[in-house]
Amino acid sequence: MNFEPTAEQTMLRDTVGNVLADQPTTQPDDLWATFADLGLLGLTFPESDGGQGAGPIEAMIVMSELGAALARVPVLDCAYLPGGLLVEAASPAQRRDLLPKVAAGALRLAFAHEEPNSRRVSTSAVRQGNSWRVSGRKSPVLHGDEADLLIVSATGPDGVGLFLVDPADVTRRGYATHDGGRVADIVFDQAPAEPLASRRADDAIEAVHVAAQAALCAEAVGAMTETLRITAEYLCTRKQFGVPLRSFQALSHRAADMYIAVTLARGMSVYASTALADGMIDQTVAARAKLRVGRSARFVGQEAVQLHGGIGMTTEHPISRYFARLTAIEQTLGSSGDHLRYLTDRVAEYDMVDL
């Protein structure tokens, strides 16, 4: 199989990289608008819904560049993931109404699914005449305090369903995460809701979560690659006892181990994305990739901080910010421990396993 990018994919990578190169002088809202103008927010949406009709490989390229630049553009949380839910579960009328606005940058979505201290959907949806009402609590909701429209999972008479809720009808408290992101705690108290058309909400949620896990893997690989580059440059320029740090064999070996970890993670990221491109929606594949990438992310981040010494712990240094983001990615949509448990529960299905 040929893993070399096509000319179009190379152009996409270079375009995103060039846009993000000016990130320090660009406001996040301006970057969001620029991404919309370039068609990147609707990259994975069908062309009939105002998107570009691109696939998981193109999404992986964008996410990898975002990770390398440590960019604060919520492309995954406010466009790709919730937009994917609309593609999977919304009616044609709902898709025509909402997806072009998301692609144009005029509408930010958020998926309110996680619930505090619960792995099941306890938020309820009750029909009242011709309308629906949703009650419950969702937390954390990624970028939920910035969203213009919420897609909410709730349990109704037919099981778990997906509903559109106006943020004006809920109580939400936003706060910053340790990596500089935004999340919200949202309370629904008989909030008016519009159901999405599909009755197969569980399948839609699984499909977008698998795609989002692959996207997070790609972002982590981009961040790890840049972390390794910064660390290698530091070892070549920082001197101790009159010689560069790279002269010390033990430190060079640790940098080599970082390179191996990044390479392993990149291979699994490509594996997850190409599986999606082949139409394979498989949580086992996503769990394998997320576990490997999560382990590599933790190792690379820790080694980078150690090799930089005390300066690597300061918030002013980029290494600490990359480590914070890698830690957040490792904990998003299932930690390494969660995915390991998922895989070990299925050990009996295989003749041989390597954990």
Buried (B, 14 or more C-beta within 10 A) or exposed (E): EEEEBEEEBEEBBEBBBEBBEEBEEBEEEEBBBBBBEBBBBBBBBEEEBBBBEBBBBBBBBBBBBBBBBBBBBBBBBBBBBBBBBBBBBBEEEBBEBBBBBBBBBEBBBBBBBBBEEEEEBBBEBBEEEEEBBBBBBBBBBBBBBBBBBBBBBBBBEEEBBBBBBEBEBBEBEBEEBEBEBBBBBBBBEEBBBEBBEBBBBBEBBBBBBBBBBBBBBBBBBBBBBBBBEBBBEBBEEBEEEEEBBBBBEEBBEBBEEBBEBBBBBBBBBBBBBBBBBEEEBEBBBBBBBBBBBBBBBBBBBBBBBEBBEEEBEEEEBBBBBBBBBBBBBBBBBBBBEBBBEBBEEEEEEEEEEEE
